[in-house]
């Protein structure tokens, strides 16, 4: 799919500082982009730089910035990346305790194509709550990029900095764009 509107939700993990490649990948395919950040992610990102890059202020609270309207393009796809252990569990349980989580809950409820890219270590990924959350989200139609088939695995504890460099930003966008394309009704035309 060329063109559309991508909502990026950034959580508070090391790769959040590197979200620009995801923005650029979408823009190179004529997508508009808006970034929403969890409160913890605000410490990792550069909101003004991302706002300049996307043309929209980064949102992290329920109140919009002064002088900005609430009118946004309809969202064609959502990428939640990097998604933390905490955020993945919250999303699966439907907990909406901040603006980002409320946005995600609503977009999933609207059946907007959603991709989640976890950034967790093997110890956290081994926990039953996390495994159940991933399974629940997949059952709900959310595409969680995790496992050998997705070429993205949890990293050993203490190795997050090395794993950060390999974060699959482009794969996240490509997957979201494909899901958005697949969700569009087939064009019916007569020859």
ABEGO torsion letter per residue (X at the ends): XBEEBBBBBBBBBAAAAAAAAAAAAAAAAGBBBBBBBBAAAAAABBAAAAAAAAGBBBBABABBBBGBBABBBBBABBBBOBBBAAAAAAAAAGBBABAAAAAAAAAAAAGBBBBBBBBBBAAAAABAAAAAAAAAAAAAGBBBBBEAAAGBBBBBBGAAAAAAAABBAAAAAAAAAAAAAAABBBBBBBX
